[in-house]
Amino acid sequence: MMKQEICPLCRSENTAEFLEIRDPHSDLKLYRKCPECRLVFLEPRFHLSPEEEKRRYDTHQNSPEDSGYVNFLSRLTGPLTERLTPGAAGLDFGCGPGPALGIMLEKKGFSVENYDLYYFPDARLLERDYDFIACTEVMEHLRSPRAELELFAKLLERRRGKLGIMTQMFVPGTDFSKWYYRLDPTHIAFYSYDTLNWIAEWLDWKLEFSAPNVAILNS
C-alpha cells in the first residue's frame, strides 16, 4: 500500500494526486494537491538533493546592478517599505548568493540581515526579533513551509512585524503541466491566493495583496 503524503503546509492527510508527468529529459514526477490549504506540491521522493539544488542556485545571476532584477524586487520592496516605520530592522530570508534586496532596503534607511541556507547560513540570525521579513521567490523552494512560517511568526511576534512574500500564484484553470514556474526543478511548492488566505487565517494575521503575486502579512 502506497504511503499517504501529508501536506507540508497544513499537515492534512487527505492530499490527492494532482498530476503525474514526465518532462523531456527528466524522470517521472508526481504532484499532489491539498484540499484544505490548496497547496500543490511535489512529492518529497522527487526532490533534488541539496547538492543538486545548490548547483542550480549557483547559476543564478541576481545582481543589485541589474536594473531589471531591481525592478522585479521593487514589486515587493515598494509596498513593504511604505508600511514600515523609519529605521525598521528586517531579515531577507533566502537571499541567495547576491543579496540585492538588502542593499535596496539599506539605501532607504532600513537595516537588513541576510540569511540563506546555502550562502549565508548564520543560524544566530534566526534567533532575533525583526520588524519585517522579506521572502522573494523563496516560498516555492521550501520543503517544510509550515516550519518556516512558524519560525517567521516567532521572529516577528514581539515587534508585531510584517512578512512580505513574492511568489508566482497558481491560478485555477492554468495548465499546470505547461506552467513555466513548475518547470524549474527547484520549485516544489506552489501557492494560490486561497493558500495565502489559509496561511493568514491559520496565523491569525491580516493579509494584503499589494500587487499580483505579492502578499504582505501583518502579525
Secondary structure, 3 states (H helix, E strand, C coil): CCCCCCCCCCCCCCCEEEEEEECCCCCEEEEEECCCCCCEEECHHHCCCHHHHHHHHCCCCCCCCCHHHHHHHHHHHHHHHHCCCCCCEEEEECCCCCCHHHHHHHHCCCEEEEEECCCECCHHHHHCCCCEEEEECCHHHCCCHHHHHHHHHHHHHCCCCEEEEECCCCCCCCCHHHCHHHHCCCCCEECCHHHHHHHHHHHCCEEEEEECCEEEEEC
